Amino acid sequence: MSKCDRLEWSRKVASLNERIKGFQSNPTKEQLEAAIDELRAYAEAARSGGIEIPTSFIAN
């Protein structure tokens, strides 16, 4: 995994974590939907090869 790919993955995870924290601090339906949308986008990017996930974070 290149340094650039690792940085992009790190940014996506940080964004996802912030969205989840936003829901935890303000558990509204809108915040929940935003967190779910972000999770789905991350999963789709991983599935389609749009982002590379470090092997140490892949569940076997």
C-alpha positions in Angstrom: 0.0 0.0 0.0 1.5 3.3 -1.0 1.8 6.2 1.3 -0.8 8.1 -0.7 -3.3 5.2 -0.5 -2.7 4.9 3.2 -3.4 8.6 3.7 -6.6 8.4 1.7 -7.8 5.4 3.7 -6.9 7.2 6.9 -8.9 10.3 5.9 -12.0 8.1 5.0 -11.8 6.3 8.4 -11.4 9.7 10.2 -14.4 11.1 8.4 -16.5 8.0 9.2 -15.5 8.2 12.9 -16.5 11.9 13.1 -19.9 11.1 11.5 -20.4 8.3 14.2 -19.3 10.7 17.0 -21.8 13.3 15.6 -24.6 10.8 16.0 -23.5 9.7 19.4 -23.4 13.3 20.7 -26.7 14.2 18.9 -28.7 11.0 18.3 -31.3 12.3 15.8 -32.7 10.4 12.9 -30.8 12.7 10.5 -27.5 12.0 12.2 -28.2 8.3 12.1 -29.0 8.4 8.4 -25.9 10.4 7.7 -23.8 7.9 9.6 -25.4 5.0 7.8 -24.9 6.7 4.4 -21.2 7.2 5.2 -20.8 3.6 6.3 -22.4 2.4 3.0 -20.2 4.7 1.0 -17.1 3.3 2.7 -18.3 -0.3 2.2 -19.0 0.3 -1.5 -15.6 2.0 -2.0 -13.9 -0.9 -0.4 -15.9 -3.4 -2.3 -15.4 -1.8 -5.7 -11.7 -1.2 -5.1 -12.1 2.6 -4.8 -10.1 2.5 -1.6 -7.4 0.1 -0.5 -7.7 -1.1 3.1 -4.4 -2.0 4.9 -4.2 -5.8 5.4 -3.8 -5.3 9.2 -7.5 -4.1 9.2 -9.0 -6.9 7.1 -10.9 -9.5 9.1 -10.2 -13.0 8.1 
